[in-house]
Every structure is written in structure tokens, then in C-alpha cells.
């Protein structure tokens, strides 16, 4: 039996795998014990990879719609025909309406996002959008404005205190972050968990703060106030490497422990204990957690709060702390920013980016300011901000432009690694927009609800059918292609390069394959991609406290507790807490009477990942139906029993899910699983795989008053709802 090294990629970490091959076919997949990061561990998702590769419902050939949109009638065509026709139609639409007529929806990283950005910049469209607005990118852009980079290198193994704030690593990073947390605890590290649910990490925590959903920023401001008032902050760091301390002190002054308890429902004494444990147990880490990013009006401010807490306590760029700089030789690698061709899109086209007038910080204006501040530092110290992470159109005005033609017509869209009907809020609005497009192209693994609305559906290769380079601040590991591409599956680079060649972009796509691109990226190290794989990665030696020599990548060169970029773009430069629009503290008695419970969505659950793995039988045996988690006392009051179908309603809409009763929930809160659809159902309209039945995005608004004013993050949590037996 032949054994080949490869990787998983069914979620964000690129865990190493061994493919056991007989007769040219993979028959077993195990973890790679020699992988320098995952060290042989595979989670429940990774153990589904074999089923995913050879699933009978996989798309293997390009398809062209021949009936009405959503009618489910397709014609098999060649890649050449598909690319020729798509390129011809895009060229005509570009000539008629301008390149901004083309939009794109991002998803999770199954593809090479830099190739999309490269194509769109060369085409001349600023309108890439998607889930970035509520998934890590608010933190990414905000941390760049605060101290010039994002913490993607929390040194959990060396920390003495770990704070998991809206971070459920046992479900989201079970092979990567979660083992580090366990190891840190075994070595005596304190663990603080801030989460409305009693997650696995909360059960083993030293302190668990069961916070009211949506109030995290009030808690962060309470921590800041207490740390400042009790002089627990790092006085040397604050005095020498920050600006805006006095303004910050004034901004948080009102958030006494008692006020924070009133807002968050966490006892004042527990809040004080947690703030003191974090501030006095050094080094400490506060790793990124998705929970705050999906809180709507407070999403951006929560990202600011987390960044400021790290800075106040002096836990930036120290051993066992939160790190933002590039380590050693990693700085020499040409990163994704070098591949995006951001300088190729004109100022005229940048100004047409939809949503950047309303949310300039998350469009070209904010990204340009973050980039300019970063450019003042020595090359290779802090990575420049990637555009696909922090420079995006907003989905709502993109959908509006499709439907209304204002401020200009958006007539075409491309979707890769994304299912916008399951990923974006206000599902009906998204559906109407997809239906109205003149050209919609989807590249996918399976026929999904969004793909079913397309004009062309193109087969995407599995991650093991394409090479990847796992590049972080600290290491670069080769992820080898494990098997040849099956039938006509292709990777996103092939799609964008071939489309670009047909649209006059020849000189900008010099590399024929992705491995050629990675050879270019690694050339400064004198390595090829194959050599990187042979040496099992490159690991940078970290130098700490480099800010003492170079400062930070902000306009002032210091950590900006009062952000000059925020202020220049009309946003609050110091932290501010906003009560969610739909809230149990609402002054509208009708709202709280009709919708008495707090709804959270977006929580991770294994083995699913977002809207994926619904086709795989082993996954569906574990989670056959969408589940809403409810406290036993609440269920009893509502007459609900385990397994009942229940209707969940917000002022936005209603869906149905099965009841799961658990005392991990607070009696006032319910947790509905997100991104549910049913591949076994009819894929034609009006059913469309049941996309409108149990999809929590049907419950989520995207009107401006619900979105963060800085970035436009819409709420997937802290919504008011009612639950009734069906």
C-alpha cells in the first residue's frame, strides 16, 4: 500500500494527513504523526475527508443552466466552453456598465483568496464581499488600526493566564488551539472563560463569566476601568508605547463593577476577580474568538476592547503573550499581500466600492490608512494588511445594487467557497438578488442552494487535490497535494488564471500552477515548495519587544488607545458600548413581551463546519437535524420536550429546529445551529433544498441600525426571539 503525505483543510487549520492508497484510490486517511503542527491528530471533521473526496454527489464536471433560474435543468459542458462563455459575458457587461458591475462573495478558506483579489483588482472591480464582515476581519482591521497588526500568534503554551472570550476552541480548533490550552493548564496556567454557554472549556475554567449575549464590550470596559483604577496596568508600557491613555480612562470611567453587573448579568465580584487575575498573572494571552465579531453594533468595539486590554497589561510582543510581528525568516517570504495586485486598481474604481461611503474603515479608505502606517516600519517587521481580510464591499449595498441598479448596476457575481443563502443575513433579500443577476457563476464541491441559482456551476477540487502553503507569523508549512484531481475538478487558481487570460490579463498571471506561485513566494529563502515539504516546514525564531526599536505600525508609531484612523474616518476613537437594538432592556415593552428570549447563533458544532458536511452520512448520523439548545426550566415553561420540532421567531422571520434540552444554557438564552439546509431535499424552486426552513440567517437583520457603524458587521447573536412548539 502506498502512503502519501497531504493535509485536511476542512476547517481553517491545515492538519497533516497520511493518504493510504490502493489501486490509485485512497482507502484510508490517518493523521500524520510527523506533521510539525498537528502531530498526527485529526478531529471529527478530518475523519470525514475520505467520504468527502469520493462522495457520489460531488460535482465533477462544469454545468450550464438550460432552464429557468432555479429550475434545476443543466447541461454538461467542457471547461473551455464554460470559461470562454463566462469571459465573453463578463467582457460585454464590463463594456456596458463598467468593471464594478461584477461582485464576488467570499467564504471560508477552501480556496486561495489572494487569486480572487488579484483577478478582481486586474478586472477593475472593488466589489468583493461576504462573511468577512462578521468573521475575524473586524478584529483584523481594528487591530491594525490599534497597533499595526493582528494577534495570530498567542503563545498559549508559555502563558500563565489564558482568557477565552467568545472562543470555543474544542469545537473550532480541536487539533490546534485546544491541545495548547490543555497543556498550559497542566503547567499551572489560569483559565478564564467568558461565554453565555457552559462550554467544555468553561467546565474546566478557574473562572467562568456567563455573560448576557451582546454585552461583551461593557464587560471589557469594566475590566479596563478596574485595571486602570487599581493601577494594575503596565505603567512603563503605557507611558512609553501608547497614546490616548487619559481619553481611554475617561471613556471607561462610568463602567463600575456594579454598572457592568447590571448590563451583563455577571456578578460584580466575579468581574473584578477576573480582571485582576488577567492583569496580575503575567504573561497572559487573550486569543481571537469569533463570538464578539458577530455581535452587530458592538463587533468592532469588541475588537478594540480586546486589543486595548492586551496593551494595557503589557502582554503584546512578549514571551508567552500575544504577538503580532513576523518571526525570523518568515518575514522574507512573499506573502498573500504581494500576490493581490492591489496597486492595479485605480483610485477611480476604488471610490466605487459599495458600502465604503457608509463603512469607510472596512473599505479602501481604512485599508489605505492601515497600509500607509504599516509602510513606515522596516520591511518584514509587521506584515502589511491583506486586502481580502480588511478591505471589502458591504453585502447589503451589493445586494441592493443588484436589485435596484443604484448607485450603478451590479449584474454579475462569482461565488467560490461560499453559500451566500446560508452565509449572509436577510436570506430573502439575498435570494431576490441572486435571482436578478444577469450572470452568476459558482464554483463548488456540491450542488448547494446558492449554486442551484447559478448560470454556471464549476467543480472545485478537494483540498487534498491541490497544494497549499500554511503561512503564519511564526511558521510556513507545505501542504502537499495528495492525489491527482478527480475527473474535471479544478482549483480556484486555475479558474481565475484562465478567466484572466481570456480577459486581457496575460502578463499578470505568469505562473502556470499554484506550486509555481509558491516557488515564487519561497524564493527569498532559496527554497522551492517541494523542498519546503521535504524539510517539513520553516520556523521563524521570534524576537520579542521589537517595538522598542521600531515602534508600532500606526500613524503615531505607538499603540493607539485613542485611534487616529477611527477618528479621521468619523468613528469613535475611544471604546464605546452600545446596547443591542433588540434587547431585553429595550424600552419597547411589546418587543420584550413578544420575544422574551435571547437568541445566539453561529456557534461551532462538530462534525459540521458552517453549511458544509450536510451530505456526508456519517456526519448526519451524529447531527441529523438542526438543533436549538434550551435550558430545562425554559423548555418546561414552553411545553417543549427533547426532540420536539419548535418554531423560532424574531421580528425578522421564523424557522423550525429540533429541541435539545441542556443546562449548559442560561434560562433566558437559546442557541440555534446555523447554516442548515437539506441536500436530500428537492433542489428546485420553490423548495431549494429547504434553505428557507431552518436557516438562522432568516432570523438575522442587516438594516443599518443593527450593524456596527465602523465596519457594518451584522448581528448573528444577541437577537430577541420566541420559541413555540410546532
N, C-alpha and C positions, 0 to 999 in steps of 0.2 A: 504494500500500500504506500502510495506517495503521500508525503506530508509537506504542505506549503504554508509559509507564514503569510498572514493577512491581518485584517482588523475588522471591527464591528461597525461602528458608526450609526447604529440605530437610535442613539441619542447623541449628545454633544461630545463626550469623551471618545477617543479613538482607541478602545481597548484592543489589545493584541489577541489574535486568534490563530489557531492551527487548523488548516483545512485538510481533512483526511480524504484522499481521492482514490477511487477505483474506477477503472474503465472511463476515465475522463470526467467523472462526475463526483461531486462532493457527497460523501455518505455520512460524515460526522464532523462536527465542529467542537473543538475544545479550546480552553484558554491557553495562551502562550506563556508558559512559566518563565521564559527568558525575556519577556517584554519588560522594558525598564520602568514602566509606569503601572500597568495593571497587574503584572506579575502572576498571570495565569487565572485571574478571577474573571468570571463572566456573570452578569446578572440575569434576571429572568428574560429581559429583552434580548440579550445576546444569545441566549439559548434557543431563540426563535429564528435565528438567521437562516438555518437550513430550510425551514418551512417557507421563509420569505423568498429565497433565491428561486426555488422551483415551484412556487405556488401556481396552480392551474389558472388563476385569474390574472396573473401578471400580464401587462401589456408588452408584447414582443415585436409589434410592427406599427409603423405610422398609420393613422386613421384620419380620414377626411369625412366631415359631415356631408350627407347627401339629402337628408330630410330637413324638416323644420328644426330650429334650435331646441334641444331638449327632447326630441322625438326618439332618439336612440338608434338612428339609422346611419350606418358608417360604411365607408368603402376603404379597403386596404390599398395603400399606395406605397411607393418607394420613398426613401429619404430624399433622393434627388428631386422628385416631384414635389414633395412637401416643402423643402427648402426653397425651391425655385418659386413656387406659388406664394409662399409667405413673404419672401423677399420682394416679389413683384407687387403684391398688395400693399406692403409697408411703404414701398417707394411711391406708389400712387397717393396713398393717404398723406405721406410726408409732403409731397409736392402740392397737395390740395390744402392742407391745414397747417403745415409746419411740423418739425420733428417732435414737438411737445404733444402731439396727438397720440403718441404711444406711451402707455403706462406699464408698470410691472408690479406684481405683488410678491414680496419676499416671504419665505417661510423658514423652517428650521434648516440647519446646515447639513443637508444631504448633497449639496452641490457646491461648486466653487463660486461663492458670491462675488468675488472680485471680477470674474469674467462677465457677469451680468452688468456690473457697474462700468466696466471697460466698454462693453458694447453700447450701453445707453449714453455714455459720455461722447463716444465717437459718433453715434447717431444724432446726438444733439438734444436728447430729451432729459429733463431734470426730474421726471415723474416716476421714480421708483418708490414704492410704499409697501406697507404690510404690517406684520406683527411686531416689527422692531420697535414701534411706538410704545409697546407695553411689555417688552421682553429684553431686559438687560440694557438696551440702548438709552433709556432715560438716565440710568446710572452712569453709563459710559460717557455720554456727552457732558453730564453735570460734573463728574469727577475731573474731566479735562479742564473745565472752567474753574474748578476749585484748586487743583494742584497739578494740572498738566498731564494727567494720565489716569488710567483706571486700575484699581487694585484687582489684578487677576492672579496675584501671587501671594495669597495669605499663607504664611508659613505655619500652618496648623501644627505640624509635628513638634515645633520648637516653642509653641505658645504655652503660657501658664494660665491663660484665660481665653475661652472661645465663646463668642456670642453669636448664636444662630438667630437671626432676626428675619422672620418670614422665609426660612431656609430649611427645607425638609430633605436633607441630603440622602437619607435612607431610601427615598423614592426617586430623587432626581439624579444623584451621583452615587449610587450604591457601591461602585467599584473604585471610586476615585476619592471623593472627599470624605465619605462616611467612614472608611477604614482609618483615615488620618485622625478623625475626631475620636474614634475609639482608642487609637494609640496614644493620643495626647492625654486622654482621661486616665489611661493606665499609668502614665508617667506623672500623674498628680494634677493635671490641668483642671481648672474650674470650668463648668459648662453652664451658660445662661441661655435659655430658650425663650424667645418672645414669639408667641403664636397663639391664635384663638383656639386651636385644637390641641388635645393632648396627644401629640405625635410621638413616635418611638423615641426621638431624642429628648422630648420633654420628660418622659418617664425616667430617664437616667440623669436628668439635669440636676445641678445643685440648686438652681432657681428657675422656676417656670412662671412666666408672666402671661396669664391668659387674657390677652388684650381684646378689647372690643374692636372688631374689624373696622379698618379705615381710620383709626385714631393713632397710628404709629408715630406720626410726626409730632403730636402732642407729647407722647412719651419721650421721644428723642429730645425735645426742647426741655422737658423736665429733667432729663439726665444732664443736659448741658448746664442748666441753671444750677443744679445741685453741685456739679463738679466745679463750676466757677465760684459759687458762693462759699463752698468749703475749701477752696484753694487746692483742689486735688488735681488740677491740670498741670501739664509740664511747663513750668514758668519759663525756662530757658528757651524751649522750642517756640512757645507762643510769642515771647518777646523778640526773638531774633529772626523767625522764619514765617511769621504770619502778619497779615494786616486785617483790620476790621474788628479787633477784639472788643473794643468798647461798644461798637454798634451791635455786635452779637450779644454782649451782656445785656444791653438794653432790650433787645428783641425778645430774649427768653425770660426776662425778669418776672413776668406775670405767671409763669408756669411753675407754681409752687407744687410740692407733693400733693397737697390737698386738691388743687385745681386739676392736676393730672389724674388723680383718682376719680374725680367727678366726670372727667371726659372719657377715660379709658376703661374704667371699672377695675383697674388694678389697685390693690391697697397701697396707700402712700408709703407705708413702711417697707413694703416689698420693692417698690420702685427705688427708694433710697438705698436699700441694701444692694440691689442690682447695679445701680450707678456707681456705688462705692467699690463693689467688687471689681467691676470693669476698670475703673480709674486707678485703683491701687494695686492691681495684680498685673505686673508687667513682666514680659511683653504680653500683649493681648491682641487678638485678631477679631475683626468683625467682617466675615466674608460676605460676598454678594449673596443676596437672597431675592428670589423673584417676587415674593409676596408684596413688598412695598411698590414695585413697579406697576402693578395692576390696580392701583387704588384711585385712579382718576384724578380728581382735583389735587391730591396730595402727592402724586407719584414723584414728580420732580423734586419737591421739597424733601421727601424722604431720602432721596439720593443725596441731596445736600446735607441732610442731617447725619447720615452715616459717614460721609466724608469729613464733616466737621468734628464728629466725635473721635474719629481716628487721629485727627490733627491735634485736638485739644490735649489728648492723652499722650502725645509723642510716640504713637505706635506706627508712624509712617517710616518706611525705609530703615527698619532696624531688624536685627536677627530675631526671629520668632514673631515678627509683626506683619503688617500689611504693606506689600511692596508694589511699586509702580514702574520702576526703571527696568531697563534691559540688562541681563546678566552676561557679562563677558562676551564671548564670540557670537552669541545670539544677535547682538547688535549689528553684526556685519551682514547678516542675511537680508536680501531684498525681500521686504515683507509685502503684505497684500496692498498696502497703500501704493507701493511702487508699481503695482500692476493695474491700478484702477483707471489710469489716464485722466485724472481729474482736471488737469490743465488743458484738456482738449475741448471742454465745453465752454462756450463763450459767456461773457457777462450778460449778454442779451438773453441767452437761453436760461441762464441761472435765475434771472429775475422772473421767469415764467413759472417757477416751481410752485405747484399748487399747495396752498397751506402755509407757505413761508411768510406771507403777509400777516397771518393770524398767529403763527407759531415760529417766529424768525430764529429762535435759539436752536430749533431742531432742523432748520433748513440750511441753505447755503450761508446766510448771514452769521449764524452761530458757529458753523463748522469753519468758515473762513477765519473768524477771530480766534478760535481754538488753534487752528493750524498756524496762524501767524505768531501766536505766543510760543507755540512749540518750536517754531523755526529759529527762535533766538538762542536756543540751547545748543550745545555741541551735538553734532550728528551721532546718533547711536546711544544717547543717554535715555531719553524718553521717546518711545515710538510715537510718530505722528498719528493724529486721529484718522481712523479709516472712515471713508465716506459712507460705506454701506452700513456702518454702525451708528452714524451720528449726523447724517445729512439726508433727510428724506422728505418726500412729499407726504401730505397727510391723507389718509384713506378717505375720509368723509368728503372733502372737496374734490378728490379724484372721482369718486362715485357720482357726486353732484354734476361734475363737468360732463361725464358720460351721458347723464340723463337730460341735462339742460343745454349743453353746448356753451355754457358760460363758466369762466370768462373766455373760454375758447373750446372748440370741440375736442374731446378725447374720444377717439373712435376705435382704438386698437389696444390690446393688452396681451401681455405674456405672463404666464404663471409657471414657476418652477418650484418644486419642493414646498408647495403651499396649497391650501384648500380654502380659498377666501370665504366660502359659505360657512365654513366651520371655524375660521380663524378671526374674522372681523366682526365687530358688533353690528347691531341693527341688520340682521340677516336679510330681511325682506328688501331693504334698501340695496344691499349688495346684489341680491338676486335680480332685481329690476335692472340694475346697471349692467350686469353680465349679459342679460337678455338683450340689451340695447346696443351692444358693441357691434361694429361692422366686421371686426376681425378679432377673434380670441383664440390664442394658441396656448395649450397646456402640455407640459412635459411631466410625466407621472409614472409611478410604478403600477398603479391600478386605475380602473375607471372609478373616479370619485364623483360626488355630486357636482363639484365645480367643473371637472373635466367633462362631465356629461353635457355641460352648457357650451362647450368649445366648438370651434370650426375645425381645428386640427388638434389631435391628441398624439403626442410623440412618446415612445417608450424610453424610460430612464433606466440606466444601468444601476444595479445594486452597488452599494459601497464596495463590496469585495470584488466587483468587476471593474474598478477604477482605482488608480493610485491616489493617495492623499499625503499631505505633509502636515503633521500635527505640530504647529508652531505656537509657542507660548513665550512669555517673558523670560522663562528660565531654561527651556529645552526645545529641541527640534527633533522629532522622531519620524522616521519614514514609515508610512503605512502602505505596504506593497499591495499591488493588485494581485488577488489570489487566483482568479480564473479568467479565462477569455470571456468577452462579452457574449451573452447568450442571444442567439438569433440576431435581431436588429436593435437591441438595446444600445443606447449611446450615453455618454456623459455630457454634462452641460457645456463643457469647453468645446466639444465637437459641434454642438448646436450653435453656440454663439459665434465661433470662428467661421463656420460655414455660412452662416447668415451674414456675418460681417464681410466676408469675401465677396458675396453677391451684391453688397450694398456699397462697394467702393472703399472698404476699409483695409485693403490688402496689406499695406505697409505696416499696419499696426498689429498684425497677427502673424509674426514671424515664426512662431513655434508651432510645429505640426501637432505635437501631442502634449498632454499635461506633464509627462515626465520631462520633456524638453523645457517646459516652463520652470519646473523645479530645479533642473540643472542650472538655469539662469539664476534663480534665487540663491542657490548654494555656491555659485562660482566664487564669491569673495572668500569663501572658506577653502577653496581649492578642492571641493567635493562635487560629485555627481549624486543624483538621487539614489542610484544603485549602491554607491559607496556609503552613503548615509545609512542605508538599510543594512549593509554588511557590518558597519561598526555600531549598529544598534542605537543610533542617535547621537546628538551633540548636546552637552550640558554646560551651560554657562556658569562661571564662578562669580557669584554675586559680590558686589562691593556695596557696603552699606553707607548710609548718610552722605551720599554724593551731593545732596543739596547744599552741604556745607561749602562745596567748591563751585557748584553751578547754579544753585537756586532751583526754582520750580518753573514749569512751563506755563506760566500765567502772564498776563500783561505786566504785573508788578514784579514778577520773579519770585513771589512768595505765595504761601498758601493763602487764598483769599476767603477769609471767613465772611467778609462782605465782598460779593462778587462784582467786579467791574464790568464783566461781559454781560451778566444778567442786567445790571443797571443800565448799560448802554442800549440794551435791546428792549427796555421797558418792563422788565420783570423785577420782582422784589429781590434786592441784592442780599438781604439777610433772611434767615429762616422765617417761615410763617406757617401757621396751621389753619386749615380750612375744614369746617365741619362738612361731611359729605352731603350732597343735595338731598338724597333720600336717606333719612336718618331717624333713629328712634327719638332723637332730641328735636325733631322737626317741630316748628311752630304750627304746622298744619295738622290738626287732630284727626282729620279724615284720612290722611296718609297713614299714620301710625295705627289707626283703628282697622283700616282695610288691609294693611300689610304689616303685621305685628312682628315678623321675624327678620333677622339679618341674614342675608344670603352671601355666601362666598362661593366662588367658582375658580377654576384654573389650578386646583391642587393636583399635584402629580399622583399617579397611581400605576403600579406595576400590574401586568407587563405592558400595558398600553403606553404610548407616547403621543400626546396630543390626539390627532384624529387617526393615527396610524395603528396597525396591527388588528384592525377590526375583522379582516378577512381570515386571520390565522386561527384555525380550530383550537389549538392548544391555549391560545390567549383567551378566546371566547368561552372556553370551559371554565376558566378561572373567573372571568368577569363577563358573563353572558349578556347582561343588561345594564343600562345606565342606572347609577345608584345615587340617591340623595340621603346623606347621613343626618340623623336626627337624634336628639337626646331622648332617653326612655320616657321621662316625665312629659316632654312636649308631645311625643307620639301618642301617649295615653290620652292627653287632653284633646288631641285631634282625632282620636279613634282610629289610629293607624297601627297596623301590625307589621312585623318583619315580612318583607316580600310583597306587600301591597303596592299596587300602582297608585301613584299620587300625582296630582296636578300642582305644579309650582308656578306661581304667577307674580309678576312685578307690574308696575304701571306700563312697561314696555310690551309685555306679551306673556304667553303661557306655554309650558311644555309638560311632558309627563316623564317620570322616572320611578324606579322601584325604591321602596323604603328600606334603608339599612339603619337599624337602631343601635346606637353606641353611646356610652357615657364619655367618650372622648370629646364629644361636642358639648358646648355650653347650651343650656336650655333655651337661650334666646337666639341661637345661631344654627343654621343648616348649611351643609356643604354639598353642592350638586356637581357631579362629574361633568367635565366639559368635553366638547368636540365629538359628541356621539352622532353617528349615522349607522346605517344598516346595509352593508354590501349585499346581503342576501335578498333584499327587497328589490322591487321594480325600480330600475334606474331611469325610467322615462318620466316626463312630467305627466301628472302633477305630483307623483309621489317622490321622485328624485331621491331614491334610497332613504326615504324617511328623514331627510335633512331638516325639516321644519318641526319634527315631532319631539325630540329630546335634546336638541342642541341649545346649550345655555346661552349662546350668543343671541338667541331670540329674546332673551330677558335683559340684554345689556344695551343701554342707550349710548349714543355718540354725539348728542347735541352739545354745543359749546359749553353750556353751563356745567356739564358733567365732566369735562376734560380738563386736564392740568393746563393752566394758561401759558406755561412756558413751552411745553412740548406737544400738548394735545393728547396726552395719554388718556384713554377712555377707561371707565371702571369695569372690571370683571369681578369685583368683590365689593363688600360694604354696600350692597343693594338691599332694599327692603322688599320683603316678599310675604306671601301667604302660601300655605301648603294644605291641600284638601284631598281627602280620599276620592279616587276616581269613581 
